[in-house]
Amino acid sequence: MPQPWLKRYASRGYIYRDATVRRLFVDQEPFTWSSALKWHSDDPTAVRIMHEAADHGAREGLTIPLLTLDANLAACSLSGHRLEVPPDKIGTVQLITTYAAARLLLLRGTEAAEVHLTDREREVLQWAADGKTAWETGEILGISSKGVEHHLGVARKKLRAINTVQAVANALRQGLIH
């Protein structure tokens, strides 16, 4: 983002009216800026912020919500004059973003509490990392897909992740799976 836009955004307190920031508190799935604006199209300030961002070269964007290891909400927004991320690639972008954010926190000295996963939790996370669905993982392990979802849910809580993609990234970063 251009420095003049960042200064304007901060000095005017746009963070409190930005449609993308407000959407973060409602939806923890990746979203486009245009979809966030639809949620807040009745707010003239939110609309103006989006128009000003476009004037500074950030016409389109994709925001990836993140939950930090200390349970704070964060996000990474990718933006530009034209931004095209095919729907089938958003999960990949989410994984890369989640991993990069975790790495950044680690490099900044934020230490995570040691996480202890059961063998089964590691197994289901590993299969998720390999792209398997809960049903496929259940077939491989001889358990129900609900059982897989249960183990993934417990692993997500232990890894303080808001979704399985983030749990996989956290587990990879911590060397719990490969």
Sequence and secondary structure as in RCSB ss.txt:
>XXXX:A:sequence
MPQPWLKRYASRGYIYRDATVRRLFVDQEPFTWSSALKWHSDDPTAVRIMHEAADHGAREGLTIPLLTLDANLAA
CSLSGHRLEVPPDKIGTVQLITTYAAARLLLLRGTEAAEVHLTDREREVLQWAADGKTAWETGEILGISSKGVEH
HLGVARKKLRAINTVQAVANALRQGLIH
>XXXX:A:secstr
  HHHHHHHHHTTGGGT HHHHHHTT  S EEHHHHHHHTTT HHHHHHHHHHHHTT  EEEEEEEE TTS EEE
EEEEESS    GGGHHHHHHHHHHHHHHHHHHTT         HHHHHHHHHHHTT  HHHHHHHHTS HHHHHH
HHHHHHHHTT SSHHHHHHHHHHTTS  
